[in-house]
Amino acid sequence: MTDSETEQQRQFIAPEAADDALVRLAKIGGQVQGVTRMIREGRYCVDVLDQIASVQKALDGVSRTVLRNYLERCVTDAIKDDDPLIYDELMQVLFRHR
């Protein structure tokens, strides 16, 4: 089995987390379409900005779900496997996504 086959078989995001993220992303897709429609209709700027802020908060929720999964699964597994590189990766992730 090659590394790419192993990567394809390994599921990094837990099914529950994936389901939650996918539901949220579907809703976000609808919100983005709504923002697009608002801009095409020439809606008031503050209303458009409010909707954009709502989309950003919704994306933050998806990010929290994936980050928690990353900590619970990926980081925990790497620590159990004594992977010293996980600490550098974790620091990069935390500073990039804060």
C-alpha positions in Angstrom: 0.0 0.0 0.0 1.4 3.4 -1.0 1.4 6.5 1.2 -1.4 8.1 -1.0 -3.6 5.0 -0.6 -3.0 5.1 3.2 -4.0 8.8 3.2 -7.1 8.1 1.2 -8.2 5.3 3.6 -7.5 7.3 6.7 -10.3 9.6 7.7 -8.9 12.6 9.6 -12.2 14.3 10.4 -14.6 12.3 12.6 -17.9 11.5 10.9 -19.9 13.5 13.4 -17.6 16.6 12.9 -17.8 16.2 9.2 -21.6 16.0 9.2 -21.7 19.1 11.4 -19.3 21.0 9.2 -21.1 20.0 6.0 -24.5 21.1 7.3 -23.0 24.5 8.4 -21.2 24.9 5.0 -24.5 24.2 3.1 -26.2 27.0 5.1 -23.2 29.3 4.5 -23.4 28.6 0.8 -27.0 29.9 0.9 -26.0 32.9 2.9 -23.3 33.7 0.4 -25.8 33.5 -2.4 -28.0 35.8 -0.4 -25.2 38.3 -0.2 -24.6 38.1 -3.9 -28.3 38.7 -4.5 -28.3 41.7 -2.1 -25.4 43.2 -4.1 -27.0 42.6 -7.4 -30.2 44.3 -6.1 -28.3 47.3 -4.9 -29.2 46.8 -1.3 -28.1 49.2 1.5 -24.4 48.8 2.3 -24.9 48.3 6.0 -27.3 45.5 5.3 -24.8 43.8 3.0 -22.0 44.2 5.6 -24.2 42.7 8.3 -24.8 39.7 6.1 -21.1 39.4 5.4 -20.4 39.5 9.1 -22.9 36.7 9.6 -21.2 34.6 7.0 -17.8 35.2 8.7 -19.2 34.1 12.1 -20.7 31.0 10.5 -17.3 30.2 9.0 -15.7 30.7 12.4 -18.1 28.0 13.7 -17.0 25.5 11.1 -13.4 26.4 11.9 -14.0 25.7 15.6 -15.5 22.3 14.7 -12.5 21.3 12.5 -10.0 22.7 15.0 -11.5 20.7 17.8 -11.4 17.6 15.7 -7.8 18.3 14.8 -6.9 18.5 18.5 -8.9 15.4 19.5 -7.8 13.2 16.7 -4.7 14.4 14.8 -2.8 16.0 17.6 -3.7 13.3 20.1 -2.7 10.5 17.7 0.6 12.2 16.9 1.4 12.7 20.6 0.6 9.0 21.3 2.9 8.1 18.4 5.7 10.3 19.9 5.8 12.5 16.8 8.0 15.5 17.9 7.0 17.5 14.8 3.4 17.8 16.0 4.3 20.6 18.4 5.7 22.7 15.5 2.7 22.0 13.4 0.3 22.8 16.3 2.1 26.1 16.9 1.8 27.0 13.2 -1.9 26.1 13.1 -2.7 28.1 16.3 -1.0 31.2 15.1 -2.3 31.0 11.6 -5.9 30.5 12.8 -6.3 32.8 15.7 
